Amino acid sequence: MRYVVAIVFALIGAALAAVFLGSSVADWVVAHQSFDSSDDAENLHMLTFVASIVVGLLVGWLVGWVIGGAGGSSKTPAA
């Protein structure tokens, strides 16, 4: 069950990162660089957007993993 919770939270984290962070972070990174062609700017914008979604996915996975494991019982080995 821990994996299911982690997957659900990862999807939620990726969606939230795509909607709220991705474009803003990509615009900020591209604005602080100088480029010779517009293709280079678009490539960096796309790479930054995807990287922010991956970060959101990983953060969501970690949060889901912690929450999913909170309800588990701790089994101690017999002495």
DSSP file (Angstrom, degrees, kcal/mol; ACC not computed):
  #  RESIDUE AA STRUCTURE BP1 BP2  ACC     N-H-->O    O-->H-N    N-H-->O    O-->H-N    TCO  KAPPA ALPHA  PHI   PSI    X-CA   Y-CA   Z-CA
    1    1 A M     >        0   0    0      0, 0.0     4,-2.2     0, 0.0     5,-0.2   0.000 360.0 360.0 360.0 -28.1    0.0    0.0    0.0
    2    2 A R  H  >  +     0   0    0      1,-0.2     4,-2.1     2,-0.2    66,-0.2   0.881 360.0  51.6 -61.3 -38.1    3.0    2.3    0.6
    3    3 A Y  H  > S+     0   0    0      2,-0.2     4,-2.4     1,-0.2    -1,-0.2   0.880 107.5  51.9 -67.2 -38.4    3.8    2.2   -3.1
    4    4 A V  H  > S+     0   0    0      2,-0.2     4,-2.5     1,-0.2    -2,-0.2   0.927 110.8  47.3 -64.5 -45.0    0.3    3.1   -4.2
    5    5 A V  H  X S+     0   0    0     -4,-2.2     4,-2.4     1,-0.2    -1,-0.2   0.910 112.5  50.3 -62.6 -41.8    0.3    6.2   -1.8
    6    6 A A  H  X S+     0   0    0     -4,-2.1     4,-2.2    58,-0.3    58,-0.3   0.896 110.8  48.8 -64.3 -40.4    3.7    7.2   -3.1
    7    7 A I  H  X S+     0   0    0     -4,-2.4     4,-2.3     2,-0.2    -2,-0.2   0.919 111.4  49.2 -65.8 -43.6    2.6    6.9   -6.7
    8    8 A V  H  X S+     0   0    0     -4,-2.5     4,-2.2     1,-0.2    -2,-0.2   0.931 113.6  45.8 -62.4 -45.4   -0.5    9.0   -6.1
    9    9 A F  H  X S+     0   0    0     -4,-2.4     4,-2.8     1,-0.2    -1,-0.2   0.854 110.1  55.2 -66.9 -33.9    1.5   11.7   -4.3
   10   10 A A  H  X S+     0   0    0     -4,-2.2     4,-2.4    50,-0.3    50,-0.2   0.917 109.1  47.0 -64.2 -42.7    4.1   11.6   -7.1
   11   11 A L  H  X S+     0   0    0     -4,-2.3     4,-2.3     2,-0.2    -2,-0.2   0.905 113.3  48.4 -65.0 -40.7    1.5   12.3   -9.7
   12   12 A I  H  X S+     0   0    0     -4,-2.2     4,-2.6     2,-0.2     5,-0.2   0.924 111.8  49.7 -64.7 -43.5   -0.1   15.0   -7.6
   13   13 A G  H  X S+     0   0    0     -4,-2.8     4,-2.2     1,-0.2    44,-0.2   0.896 111.4  48.4 -62.2 -41.2    3.4   16.6   -7.1
   14   14 A A  H  X S+     0   0    0     -4,-2.4     4,-2.2    42,-0.2    -1,-0.2   0.896 112.2  49.0 -66.6 -39.8    4.2   16.5  -10.8
   15   15 A A  H  X S+     0   0    0     -4,-2.3     4,-2.3     2,-0.2     5,-0.2   0.922 112.4  47.5 -66.0 -43.5    0.8   18.0  -11.7
   16   16 A L  H  X>S+     0   0    0     -4,-2.6     4,-2.7     1,-0.2     5,-0.6   0.890 112.3  49.9 -64.7 -38.6    1.3   20.8   -9.1
   17   17 A A  I  X>S+     0   0    0     -4,-2.2     5,-3.4    -5,-0.2     4,-1.2   0.889 111.4  49.3 -66.6 -38.2    4.8   21.5  -10.3
   18   18 A A  I  <>S+     0   0    0     -4,-2.2     5,-0.5     3,-0.2    -2,-0.2   0.901 118.3  38.5 -67.4 -40.0    3.6   21.6  -14.0
   19   19 A V  I  <5S+     0   0    0     -4,-2.3    -2,-0.2    -5,-0.2    -3,-0.2   0.922 131.7  20.7 -78.6 -44.6    0.8   24.0  -13.2
   20   20 A F  I  <5S+     0   0    0     -4,-2.7    -3,-0.2    -5,-0.2     4,-0.2   0.781 133.3  22.2-101.4 -29.6    2.4   26.3  -10.6
   21   21 A L  I  X<S+     0   0    0     -4,-1.2     4,-2.9    -5,-0.6     5,-0.4   0.818 100.4  74.5-109.0 -39.1    6.2   26.1  -10.9
   22   22 A G  I  ><S+     0   0    0     -5,-3.4     4,-2.2     1,-0.2     5,-0.2   0.871 102.8  36.0 -51.3 -56.7    7.2   24.9  -14.3
   23   23 A S  H  ><S+     0   0    0     -5,-0.5     4,-2.6     2,-0.2    -1,-0.2   0.884 117.9  51.4 -69.6 -38.7    6.7   27.9  -16.5
   24   24 A S  H  > S+     0   0    0      2,-0.2     4,-2.2     1,-0.2    -2,-0.2   0.927 113.3  44.4 -64.9 -44.7    7.7   30.4  -13.9
   25   25 A V  H  X S+     0   0    0     -4,-2.9     4,-2.5     2,-0.2    -2,-0.2   0.916 114.4  49.6 -66.4 -42.6   11.0   28.7  -13.1
   26   26 A A  H  X S+     0   0    0     -4,-2.2     4,-2.4    -5,-0.4     5,-0.2   0.910 111.1  49.1 -64.2 -42.0   11.7   28.2  -16.8
   27   27 A D  H  X S+     0   0    0     -4,-2.6     4,-2.1     1,-0.2    -1,-0.2   0.908 111.8  49.7 -62.0 -41.7   11.0   31.8  -17.7
   28   28 A W  H  X S+     0   0    0     -4,-2.2     4,-1.0     2,-0.2    -2,-0.2   0.914 111.9  47.2 -64.5 -43.5   13.2   33.0  -14.8
   29   29 A V  H >< S+     0   0    0     -4,-2.5     3,-0.6     1,-0.2    -2,-0.2   0.921 114.2  46.6 -65.4 -43.8   16.1   30.8  -15.9
   30   30 A V  H >< S+     0   0    0     -4,-2.4     3,-1.4     1,-0.2    -1,-0.2   0.861 107.2  58.1 -67.9 -34.7   15.9   31.8  -19.5
   31   31 A A  H 3< S+     0   0    0     -4,-2.1    -1,-0.2     1,-0.3    -2,-0.2   0.760 103.0  54.3 -67.0 -23.6   15.6   35.5  -18.6
   32   32 A H  T << S+     0   0    0     -4,-1.0     2,-0.3    -3,-0.6    -1,-0.3   0.287 102.2  70.9 -94.7  11.2   18.9   35.3  -16.8
   33   33 A Q  S <  S-     0   0    0     -3,-1.4     2,-0.4    -4,-0.1     8,-0.0  -0.835  70.5-136.6-121.1 160.1   20.9   33.9  -19.8
   34   34 A S        -     0   0    0     -2,-0.3     2,-0.3     7,-0.0    -3,-0.0  -0.955  24.3-166.8-116.3 142.0   22.0   35.3  -23.1
   35   35 A F        -     0   0    0     -2,-0.4     3,-0.1     1,-0.1    -5,-0.0  -0.895  28.8-147.0-130.0 153.0   21.6   33.3  -26.3
   36   36 A D  S    S+     0   0    0     -2,-0.3     2,-0.3     1,-0.2    -1,-0.1   0.747  89.7  21.5 -86.5 -28.1   22.8   33.4  -29.9
   37   37 A S  S  > S-     0   0    0      1,-0.1     4,-1.2     0, 0.0     3,-0.3  -0.955  73.3-122.0-138.8 158.7   19.6   31.9  -31.3
   38   38 A S  H  > S+     0   0    0     -2,-0.3     4,-2.3     1,-0.2     5,-0.2   0.757 109.7  65.6 -70.6 -23.2   16.0   31.5  -30.2
   39   39 A D  H  > S+     0   0    0      2,-0.2     4,-2.5     1,-0.2    -1,-0.2   0.893  99.4  51.6 -64.9 -38.7   16.3   27.8  -30.5
   40   40 A D  H  > S+     0   0    0     -3,-0.3     4,-2.2     2,-0.2    -1,-0.2   0.902 109.5  49.9 -63.6 -40.0   18.8   27.7  -27.7
   41   41 A A  H  X S+     0   0    0     -4,-1.2     4,-2.3     2,-0.2    -2,-0.2   0.916 111.8  47.8 -64.9 -42.6   16.4   29.7  -25.5
   42   42 A E  H  X S+     0   0    0     -4,-2.3     4,-2.7     2,-0.2     5,-0.2   0.894 110.3  52.2 -65.7 -39.6   13.6   27.3  -26.3
   43   43 A N  H  X S+     0   0    0     -4,-2.5     4,-2.4     2,-0.2    -2,-0.2   0.923 112.2  44.9 -62.8 -43.7   15.7   24.3  -25.6
   44   44 A L  H  X S+     0   0    0     -4,-2.2     4,-2.6     2,-0.2     5,-0.2   0.892 112.5  52.3 -67.1 -38.2   16.7   25.6  -22.2
   45   45 A H  H  X S+     0   0    0     -4,-2.3     4,-2.2     2,-0.2    -2,-0.2   0.933 112.5  44.9 -61.8 -45.6   13.1   26.6  -21.4
   46   46 A M  H  X S+     0   0    0     -4,-2.7     4,-2.4     2,-0.2     5,-0.2   0.905 113.6  49.7 -65.7 -42.2   11.9   23.1  -22.3
   47   47 A L  H  X S+     0   0    0     -4,-2.4     4,-2.4    -5,-0.2    -2,-0.2   0.910 112.6  46.8 -63.8 -42.8   14.7   21.5  -20.3
   48   48 A T  H  X S+     0   0    0     -4,-2.6     4,-2.2     2,-0.2    -1,-0.2   0.890 111.3  51.8 -67.4 -39.1   14.0   23.6  -17.2
   49   49 A F  H  X S+     0   0    0     -4,-2.2     4,-1.6    -5,-0.2    -2,-0.2   0.934 112.9  44.2 -61.5 -47.4   10.3   23.0  -17.4
   50   50 A V  H  X S+     0   0    0     -4,-2.4     4,-2.3     1,-0.2    -2,-0.2   0.887 111.6  53.9 -66.2 -39.1   10.8   19.2  -17.6
   51   51 A A  H  X S+     0   0    0     -4,-2.4     4,-2.2     1,-0.2    -1,-0.2   0.884 106.8  51.4 -64.3 -37.7   13.3   19.3  -14.8
   52   52 A S  H  X S+     0   0    0     -4,-2.2     4,-2.1     2,-0.2    -1,-0.2   0.862 109.4  50.6 -68.1 -33.5   10.9   21.2  -12.5
   53   53 A I  H  X S+     0   0    0     -4,-1.6     4,-2.4     2,-0.2    -2,-0.2   0.902 109.7  50.5 -67.8 -40.4    8.3   18.6  -13.2
   54   54 A V  H  X S+     0   0    0     -4,-2.3     4,-2.4     2,-0.2    -2,-0.2   0.898 109.7  50.5 -64.2 -39.6   10.8   15.8  -12.3
   55   55 A V  H  X S+     0   0    0     -4,-2.2     4,-2.6     2,-0.2     5,-0.2   0.918 110.7  49.4 -63.6 -42.8   11.6   17.6   -9.1
   56   56 A G  H  X S+     0   0    0     -4,-2.1     4,-2.4     1,-0.2   -42,-0.2   0.882 110.0  52.0 -61.7 -38.4    7.9   17.8   -8.3
   57   57 A L  H  X S+     0   0    0     -4,-2.4     4,-2.3   -44,-0.2    -2,-0.2   0.927 111.8  45.4 -62.8 -45.8    7.5   14.1   -9.0
   58   58 A L  H  X S+     0   0    0     -4,-2.4     4,-2.5     2,-0.2    -2,-0.2   0.899 113.2  49.1 -67.4 -40.9   10.4   13.2   -6.7
   59   59 A V  H  X S+     0   0    0     -4,-2.6     4,-2.4     2,-0.2     5,-0.2   0.924 112.5  48.7 -64.4 -42.9    9.2   15.5   -3.9
   60   60 A G  H  X S+     0   0    0     -4,-2.4     4,-2.6   -50,-0.2   -50,-0.3   0.896 110.5  51.4 -62.1 -40.4    5.7   14.0   -4.2
   61   61 A W  H  X S+     0   0    0     -4,-2.3     4,-2.6   -52,-0.2    -2,-0.2   0.932 110.9  47.6 -62.2 -45.6    7.1   10.5   -4.2
   62   62 A L  H  X S+     0   0    0     -4,-2.5     4,-2.2     2,-0.2    -2,-0.2   0.907 112.6  48.2 -64.1 -41.7    9.1   11.2   -1.0
   63   63 A V  H  X S+     0   0    0     -4,-2.4     4,-2.6     1,-0.2     5,-0.2   0.933 114.2  46.9 -64.1 -44.4    6.1   12.8    0.7
   64   64 A G  H  X S+     0   0    0     -4,-2.6     4,-2.9   -58,-0.3   -58,-0.3   0.865 110.0  53.4 -64.4 -36.2    3.9    9.9   -0.3
   65   65 A W  H  X S+     0   0    0     -4,-2.6     4,-1.4     2,-0.2    -1,-0.2   0.904 112.0  44.6 -65.4 -41.3    6.5    7.4    0.8
   66   66 A V  H  X S+     0   0    0     -4,-2.2     4,-0.8     2,-0.2    -2,-0.2   0.935 117.4  44.1 -69.0 -45.7    6.7    8.9    4.3
   67   67 A I  H >X S+     0   0    0     -4,-2.6     3,-0.7     1,-0.2     4,-0.6   0.904 113.1  51.9 -66.5 -40.2    2.9    9.2    4.7
   68   68 A G  H 3< S+     0   0    0     -4,-2.9     3,-0.3     1,-0.2    -1,-0.2   0.809 111.7  46.7 -66.3 -29.2    2.4    5.7    3.3
   69   69 A G  H >< S+     0   0    0     -4,-1.4     3,-0.8    -5,-0.2    -1,-0.2   0.572  93.0  79.7 -88.2  -9.2    4.8    4.3    5.8
   70   70 A A  H << S+     0   0    0     -4,-0.8    -1,-0.2    -3,-0.7    -2,-0.2   0.809  92.8  48.9 -69.3 -28.8    3.5    6.2    8.8
   71   71 A G  T 3< S+     0   0    0     -4,-0.6    -1,-0.2    -3,-0.3    -2,-0.1   0.509  88.9 108.4 -89.4  -3.6    0.6    3.7    9.3
   72   72 A G  S <  S-     0   0    0     -3,-0.8     2,-0.4    -4,-0.1    -3,-0.0  -0.322  71.1-116.8 -74.2 155.4    2.6    0.6    9.1
   73   73 A S        -     0   0    0     -2,-0.0     2,-0.6     1,-0.0    -1,-0.1  -0.726  22.6-128.1 -91.0 140.8    3.3   -1.6   12.1
   74   74 A S        -     0   0    0     -2,-0.4     2,-0.6     2,-0.0    -1,-0.0  -0.784  21.2-155.8 -89.8 122.7    6.9   -1.9   13.2
   75   75 A K        -     0   0    0     -2,-0.6    -2,-0.0     0, 0.0    -1,-0.0  -0.863   3.6-158.5-101.8 122.2    7.9   -5.5   13.6
   76   76 A T        -     0   0    0     -2,-0.6     3,-0.1     1,-0.0     2,-0.0  -0.817  25.5-110.6 -98.4 139.0   10.7   -6.3   16.0
   77   77 A P        -     0   0    0      0, 0.0     2,-0.1     0, 0.0    -1,-0.0  -0.350  35.5-104.2 -68.3 147.5   12.5   -9.5   15.6
   78   78 A A              0   0    0      1,-0.1     0, 0.0    -2,-0.0     0, 0.0  -0.450 360.0 360.0 -69.9 141.9   12.1  -12.1   18.2
   79   79 A A              0   0    0     -2,-0.1    -1,-0.1    -3,-0.1     0, 0.0   0.467 360.0 360.0 -80.7 360.0   15.1  -12.5   20.6
